[in-house]
């Protein structure tokens, strides 16, 4: 009986493995890295997806149209956030530009325009803070105020925080997607990375605590 049981298990083993590695189902270690231990998210509330990106990164410019379409269809309870890569030098200046735009309330409307100016129009003249101030001025932003905010201690602190976020989550290239502080996606293409993100989002939503049911209302006295 024991021998027969072993033979049955051996016969079923390939099917068990194939069930775990279904085509299209992301696999830890191949399609994403599990962060151990999980890291603090950038923001709060809901399931978070962060894109660590840079205005200096052509691959980030390439994924941007896909991100624009993809994030419109995110499920309720999912938060998408940009975190600029702060790898030093020109990367830090691009990060300062992002945070200054965010502080002035223009980041959303200028996000695509900065990529276009950098890689299509070639109207960003260098990577200095002054060059970014000139670019944002051409987009209707107050140049002096923008330059002041880029040089502020508040933005310096945010750049340092972004650097620490990338270090803690193991990001060393852009664009990189981080899901809920738990997973770093390593997709084969931009489209593949977003498919993996969808899978991990669904898993995190399924695992999220469900709100407690409200107690039934007590009947009114005398009824």
C-alpha positions as CSV (number, residue, x, y, z in Angstrom):
1,X,0.0,0.0,0.0
2,X,2.8,2.4,0.9
3,X,4.6,1.7,-2.4
4,X,1.3,2.3,-4.3
5,X,0.7,5.6,-2.5
6,X,4.2,6.8,-3.3
7,X,3.8,5.9,-7.0
8,X,0.5,7.8,-7.1
9,X,2.1,10.9,-5.5
10,X,4.9,10.7,-8.1
11,X,2.5,10.4,-10.9
12,X,0.5,13.5,-9.7
13,X,3.6,15.7,-8.9
14,X,3.9,17.1,-12.5
15,X,0.3,18.1,-12.4
16,X,0.7,19.9,-9.1
17,X,3.7,21.8,-10.4
18,X,1.9,22.8,-13.6
19,X,-1.0,24.0,-11.6
20,X,1.3,26.3,-9.6
21,X,3.0,27.6,-12.7
22,X,0.0,28.2,-15.0
23,X,0.8,30.3,-18.0
24,X,0.1,33.9,-17.3
25,X,0.2,33.5,-13.5
26,X,3.1,35.6,-12.1
27,X,5.6,33.6,-10.1
28,X,7.6,35.0,-7.1
29,X,11.3,35.1,-7.9
30,X,10.7,35.3,-11.6
31,X,8.1,38.0,-12.1
32,X,8.4,39.8,-8.8
33,X,10.5,39.9,-5.7
34,X,8.9,39.5,-2.3
35,X,10.3,42.1,0.0
36,X,11.3,40.6,3.4
37,X,10.3,42.2,5.7
38,X,7.6,44.3,4.0
39,X,8.5,48.0,3.9
40,X,6.5,51.0,4.9
41,X,4.4,52.4,2.0
42,X,5.0,55.9,0.6
43,X,1.5,57.1,1.5
44,X,-1.4,55.8,3.6
45,X,-4.8,54.4,2.8
46,X,-5.7,51.5,0.6
47,X,-3.5,49.2,-1.5
48,X,-0.6,51.2,-2.8
49,X,1.2,51.0,-6.2
50,X,4.3,53.1,-6.5
51,X,6.1,53.8,-9.7
52,X,9.7,54.8,-8.9
53,X,10.5,56.9,-12.0
54,X,12.6,59.8,-13.3
55,X,12.1,62.5,-15.8
56,X,15.6,61.7,-16.9
57,X,14.6,58.1,-17.9
58,X,13.5,57.4,-21.4
59,X,11.9,54.1,-20.3
60,X,9.8,56.0,-17.9
61,X,8.7,58.2,-20.8
62,X,7.8,55.1,-22.7
63,X,5.6,53.6,-19.9
64,X,3.9,56.9,-19.1
65,X,1.0,56.5,-21.7
66,X,0.4,53.0,-20.5
67,X,0.3,54.2,-16.9
68,X,-2.1,56.9,-17.8
69,X,-4.6,54.4,-19.2
70,X,-4.0,51.7,-16.6
71,X,-4.5,53.8,-13.5
72,X,-7.9,55.0,-14.8
73,X,-9.2,51.4,-14.3
74,X,-7.7,50.6,-10.9
75,X,-10.2,49.0,-8.4
76,X,-11.6,51.0,-5.6
77,X,-9.3,51.1,-2.6
78,X,-6.1,51.2,-4.7
79,X,-3.8,54.2,-4.7
80,X,-1.3,54.9,-7.4
81,X,1.7,57.2,-6.5
82,X,4.8,58.4,-8.2
83,X,8.1,58.5,-6.3
84,X,11.0,60.1,-8.1
85,X,14.3,58.2,-8.1
86,X,17.0,60.0,-6.3
87,X,20.2,58.3,-7.4
88,X,22.3,61.4,-7.2
89,X,23.3,64.2,-9.6
90,X,20.8,64.8,-12.4
91,X,18.4,62.3,-10.9
92,X,18.1,64.4,-7.8
93,X,17.5,67.5,-9.8
94,X,14.7,65.8,-11.6
95,X,13.3,64.6,-8.3
96,X,13.4,68.2,-7.0
97,X,11.4,69.3,-10.0
98,X,8.8,66.7,-9.3
99,X,8.4,67.6,-5.7
100,X,8.3,71.3,-6.5
101,X,5.6,70.7,-9.1
102,X,3.7,68.7,-6.5
103,X,4.0,71.5,-3.9
104,X,2.7,74.0,-6.4
105,X,-0.2,71.8,-7.5
106,X,0.9,71.5,-11.1
107,X,2.4,68.0,-11.1
108,X,-0.6,66.2,-12.6
109,X,-1.0,68.6,-15.5
110,X,2.8,68.8,-16.3
111,X,3.8,65.1,-15.9
112,X,3.4,64.2,-19.5
113,X,4.6,67.6,-20.7
114,X,8.0,67.2,-19.0
115,X,8.6,63.9,-20.6
116,X,7.6,65.4,-24.0
117,X,10.0,68.4,-23.5
118,X,12.8,66.1,-22.5
119,X,12.6,63.3,-25.1
120,X,10.6,64.7,-28.0
121,X,10.9,68.4,-28.2
122,X,14.3,68.5,-26.6
123,X,13.4,71.8,-25.0
124,X,14.9,70.9,-21.6
125,X,18.3,72.5,-21.8
126,X,20.4,70.4,-19.5
127,X,19.6,68.9,-16.1
128,X,20.3,71.8,-13.7
129,X,17.7,73.2,-11.4
130,X,17.7,76.4,-13.6
131,X,17.0,74.4,-16.7
132,X,14.0,72.8,-14.9
133,X,12.8,76.2,-13.8
134,X,13.0,77.4,-17.4
135,X,11.0,74.4,-18.6
136,X,8.3,74.8,-16.0
137,X,8.1,78.5,-16.7
138,X,7.4,77.6,-20.4
139,X,4.5,75.5,-19.0
140,X,2.9,78.5,-17.2
141,X,4.5,78.0,-13.8
142,X,6.1,80.9,-11.8
143,X,9.8,80.5,-12.5
144,X,11.1,82.2,-9.4
145,X,8.7,80.4,-7.0
146,X,9.4,77.1,-8.6
147,X,13.2,77.5,-8.3
148,X,12.8,78.6,-4.7
149,X,10.8,75.5,-3.8
150,X,13.2,73.2,-5.6
151,X,16.0,74.6,-3.3
152,X,13.9,74.4,-0.1
153,X,14.6,72.3,2.9
154,X,11.2,70.7,2.5
155,X,12.0,69.4,-0.9
156,X,15.5,68.3,0.2
157,X,13.8,66.2,2.9
158,X,11.4,64.7,0.4
159,X,14.3,63.8,-1.9
160,X,16.1,62.1,0.9
161,X,12.9,60.2,1.8
162,X,12.5,59.1,-1.9
163,X,16.2,57.9,-1.8
164,X,15.5,55.9,1.3
165,X,12.3,54.4,-0.2
166,X,14.2,53.2,-3.2
167,X,17.0,51.7,-1.1
168,X,14.6,49.9,1.3
169,X,12.6,48.4,-1.6
170,X,15.7,47.4,-3.6
171,X,15.1,49.7,-6.5
172,X,18.2,50.3,-8.7
173,X,16.6,51.1,-12.0
174,X,13.6,52.9,-13.4
175,X,10.7,52.5,-14.0
176,X,10.1,50.0,-11.1
177,X,6.7,49.2,-9.6
178,X,6.4,48.5,-5.9
179,X,3.1,47.0,-4.7
180,X,2.0,47.8,-1.1
181,X,5.5,47.8,0.2
182,X,5.6,44.0,-0.3
183,X,6.5,43.3,-3.9
184,X,9.0,44.7,-6.4
185,X,7.9,43.9,-9.9
186,X,10.5,42.5,-12.4
187,X,8.4,42.2,-15.6
188,X,9.9,41.4,-19.0
189,X,8.1,44.5,-20.6
190,X,6.1,47.5,-19.5
191,X,2.9,45.7,-20.4
192,X,4.0,42.6,-18.5
193,X,4.9,44.7,-15.4
194,X,1.4,46.1,-15.4
195,X,-0.2,42.7,-15.7
196,X,1.9,41.5,-12.8
197,X,0.8,44.6,-10.8
198,X,-2.9,43.7,-11.5
199,X,-2.3,40.2,-10.1
200,X,-0.6,41.5,-7.0
201,X,-3.3,44.2,-6.5
202,X,-6.0,41.5,-6.7
203,X,-4.2,39.4,-4.1
204,X,-3.7,42.3,-1.7
205,X,-7.3,43.3,-2.0
206,X,-8.5,39.8,-1.3
207,X,-6.3,39.6,1.7
208,X,-7.3,43.0,3.1
209,X,-9.5,42.9,6.3
210,X,-13.1,43.2,5.5
211,X,-15.1,45.9,7.3
212,X,-17.1,44.6,10.2
213,X,-20.8,44.1,9.6
214,X,-23.1,46.7,11.2
215,X,-25.2,45.3,14.0
216,X,-28.9,45.0,13.1
217,X,-31.0,47.9,14.3
218,X,-32.9,47.2,17.5
219,X,-36.7,47.3,17.1
220,X,-38.3,50.4,18.6
221,X,-39.8,50.0,22.0
222,X,-43.4,48.9,22.1
223,X,-43.2,47.1,18.7
